Amino acid sequence: MRANAVASARVRRRAESAVLWIGMNDLPPHRYVVASCRQGGETIRELHWDQPLDGERPLGREVTLGGRRAGREYPIIVRVISPRLLAALARAPEDVIVCYELGLVGLYAGLSKIVQPRRVVALVEGHYKHLGRTGNAAPKVTLRRFAARLIDVFVANNELARRYLVDTLKVPAEKIVMGWWLAGMPPGLKALVPFNAPAVPE
């Protein structure tokens, strides 16, 4: 009886919230992408890892090392993510997880599939032109390659992002969807969309 009740509760939770959207915070562009998905009829629950969760301390933080004051043109930015995020994802009832980061966040999202069968979608931009100039490219690429193996679908914003996935992270091309995922932005920001951006996939 109790097992049936628990199963029914999980079914209800899945029906109420089908997508878990993981991001650092609610700052643009994330809020616009989430709003676009909601306009498309998706029920989304957001999880911001730099914000307190259930009254506890945040699940992660961003640390900047070096910078111009330290004589570095490009500072080293490290995102320290607690294993508590993995525990939170393992308990999450959603069928789909959407994440922006391919590091520890993407790794935890992929590992959560061991406990909770689901699909994991990663959004990838082409903003990796400075990768390697901070001196920490090797560990980042290694971690991202491992996390990428656990991701089901990648949505690449542009050709640079697709090439980064295929050439650097060794992602099979059939797992990549090309499309300008910064859709649903306010009218004042639509001018930022490049004229040659690929169409948003259905």
N, C-alpha and C positions, 0 to 999 in steps of 0.2 A: 504493500500500500504506500509506504513512504517513498520507495523507489519510483513508483508511478507519479507521485506528487512532485518529486524533484524533476523528473523528466518533463512533466507538463509545464512546470515553472520555466524550465529552460526553453521549451518550445515557445511559450508566451514571450519570453525576453527576446528570443531571436526574431519573432514576428514584429516586436515593437522597435527593435533597433538592429538593422541588418548590417550596417557598415560602421566600423570603428576607425576614425580618422585620427592618426597620430601626428602631432606637430609640436614644434618648440613652444609656440604661443599663437595668439589669434591675430597677429599683425599681418598686413598685406604681404604677399598675395594670397596667403592661405585662406583668409576669410572669404575671398571672392570665389576661389575654387570650390570651397565647401558650399557656399551659397548657390553656385551654379548646379552642383549635384542635387541640392535640395529642390531647386526649381525643376529639376528633371524627375522628381518624385522619389528620390532616395531618402530613407530615414537614417540619419547619421548621428552618432554620438562622438563627441570630440574628447580627446585626451591630450592635454598639453603638459609635456614632461618637465617644463621649467616652472610649473605652478603647483602649489600644494595639492595633494590628493587625499581626500577624506580627512582633512585636518592635519595630515602629516606633512613632513618636509617634502619639497619637490623631488621628483624622480631623477632629475639630472640638472646639470648647469653647463654653461659655456664658459670656458676659461681662455683668455687671450694671453699669450706669452710673447714677449719681445715687442716688436713694432719699431717705429722710427726713432722713438726715444732710446731704444736699445741698439740703434744702429742698423735695424733690419727694415728693408723696404716693405716686406710682406710679413705681418705677424703670424705666428703659429696659433691657430684656433683649435682648441681641443674640446670636444663635447664629452663630458664625463656623465655616463648614464648608469644609474644604479641597477643591480640585478632585480630590484623590486619591480622594475618595469616588466621583466619577464614573468614574474609571478602575477602581476596585474593582467597581462595579456593571456596567460594560461587560464585565468578565471573568467575572462571576457566571453560573453555568449555570442558575439557577432560572427556571421558567416564570412565576412570579408574585412580585411584590414588594409587600409591605405596609408602608406608612409612616405615621407619626403626624404628622410635620411637613409643612406645605404650602409652606414656604419653599424654601431651597436644597436640602434633602433631597428634597422632592417634585420639584423641578426636575431634579435629577440623576437621580432614579429614572425620570422621564419621558424624559429625553434618552437614557438607556441603551437604550431600545427601538430606537434607530437602529442600534445594533450587535447587540443581542440581542433578537429578537422575543419579547415577553412582555406580560403584563397588569400594570398597576399599580393597586393599591387604596389609597385614603387613608381613614384613620379621622379623623372630625371631631367634636369636642365643641362645646358651646355656650358655652364659657368665653371669650368675646370681649367681655364687657361693658365692660372697661377699655380696649379698643382705641381709640386716639385721645387718650386722656388723657396719654399719655407723649410726644406730639408726633411720633411716628414712624409714624403709621398709614399715610400716603400711600405711602411706599416699600414697606412691608410688603404692603399691598393690591395694589399694582402687581405685585410679585414673585409673590404668591400667585395672582393672576389668570392670569399667564403660565404658572405651573406647573400650574394647574388644567386648562389646555387639553391637557396631556399625560397627565392621569390618566384611566384608563378607568372606574373605579367609585369612588364615594364612599359610605361608610357613616356616616350621620349619627346621632349618639346621641340626639338629641331634636329638637323642632321649631325651637328656636333655632338649632341647627347647620344644619338644612336651610334656614332662611330666610337665614342668613349666606351659604351656598353660592349660593343662587339670586339673592338681592337684591344682595349685595356683590361676590361673585366671578363672577357671571353664568354659573353652571354650569347646563346644561340639566337640567331636573327628571328626565328619564328616566335620567340617569346616577347618580341618588341612590337608595340603599337606606336606608330608615329601620329602625333596630333598635338595641336597647341592647347595644352590643358589649362592654360590661364584664360578660360572662358568665363562668361558671366560677370565680367568686370564692370564697374560703374562707367557711365558714358565718358566721364572726364579722363578715365585711364585707358580707354580703348585705343587711343592714339599710340600707346606703347607697343601694341601688337604689330610685329613686323609685317610689311605688305606681302612678303613671300612666305608667311607662316603656313604650315600645312593645315588642312581643314580639321576641325575637331571631330574625332570619330564618334559614331553613335554609341 
